[in-house]
Amino acid sequence: MNDFESTVKAMGARLKEMRQARGLRLVDVAERAGIPRLKVIHVEAGRPGVAVASYARVAAALGAQFQLVPAQRPTLEEIGALMGDEHV
C-alpha cells in the first residue's frame, strides 16, 4: 500500500468513526451529502478511485472539514543517523 492509499484509507476510517459517533446511518449521511449511499460506503472504505469531492461532501455532511498539513520529513541529523554518518 502506498502513501496515497494509506491516506485515503485513514480518511475513510475517520469519517466512518465520526458518522458512528454521531449515531447517523449511511443513508442519513448520503442524503446530507447529496450522494448515493453506495458512494458513502466507498468513501468509508477508503477506496482510492473515489473523487476527492465525495470525501469532502461526506466530511461536510458530518460537520467536518479537511485540513492540509505538511508531511513530516526527517531532519538531516536523522538521515545521517540512519545512514550511519554523523557528519551530515
C-alpha positions in Angstrom: 0.0 0.0 0.0 1.5 3.4 -1.0 1.2 6.7 0.9 -1.9 7.8 -1.1 -3.7 4.6 -0.5 -3.0 4.7 3.3 -4.1 8.3 3.4 -7.5 7.7 1.9 -8.0 4.6 4.0 -7.3 6.6 7.1 -9.6 9.4 6.0 -12.4 6.9 5.2 -11.9 5.2 8.6 -12.0 8.5 10.4 -15.2 9.6 8.6 -16.8 6.3 9.5 -15.9 6.8 13.1 -17.4 10.3 13.0 -20.6 9.0 11.5 -21.0 6.3 14.0 -20.2 8.6 16.9 -23.0 10.9 15.7 -25.4 8.0 15.5 -26.0 8.5 11.8 -26.9 5.9 9.3 -25.2 5.6 5.9 -28.5 6.8 4.3 -28.5 9.9 6.6 -25.0 11.0 5.5 -25.8 10.2 1.9 -28.9 12.5 2.0 -27.0 15.3 3.7 -24.0 14.9 1.3 -26.2 14.7 -1.8 -24.5 11.5 -3.0 -25.7 7.8 -3.2 -25.4 5.6 -0.1 -23.0 3.3 -2.0 -20.7 6.2 -2.6 -20.6 6.8 1.2 -19.7 3.2 1.7 -16.8 3.6 -0.8 -15.6 6.7 1.0 -15.7 5.0 4.4 -13.8 2.0 2.9 -11.1 4.4 1.7 -11.3 3.5 -2.0 -8.7 5.5 -3.9 -10.8 5.7 -7.0 -13.4 7.8 -5.3 -13.3 11.5 -6.2 -11.9 13.8 -3.5 -15.2 15.8 -3.8 -17.1 12.8 -2.4 -14.7 12.7 0.6 -15.3 16.4 1.1 -19.1 16.1 0.8 -19.1 13.4 3.4 -16.9 15.4 5.7 -19.2 18.4 5.3 -22.3 16.3 6.0 -20.6 15.3 9.3 -19.8 18.9 10.2 -16.1 18.4 9.5 -13.6 19.8 7.0 -10.2 18.7 5.6 -7.0 20.5 6.7 -3.8 20.1 4.8 -0.6 19.8 6.9 2.9 19.4 5.6 4.2 15.9 5.7 6.8 15.3 8.4 10.2 14.7 6.9 13.3 13.6 8.7 16.0 16.2 9.6 19.5 15.9 8.2 20.7 14.6 11.5 18.1 11.9 11.5 19.0 10.9 7.9 22.7 10.9 8.9 21.9 8.6 11.9 20.0 6.2 9.7 22.9 6.1 7.2 25.5 5.8 10.0 27.1 9.1 9.1 27.3 11.6 11.9 28.8 14.3 9.7 25.8 15.2 7.6 
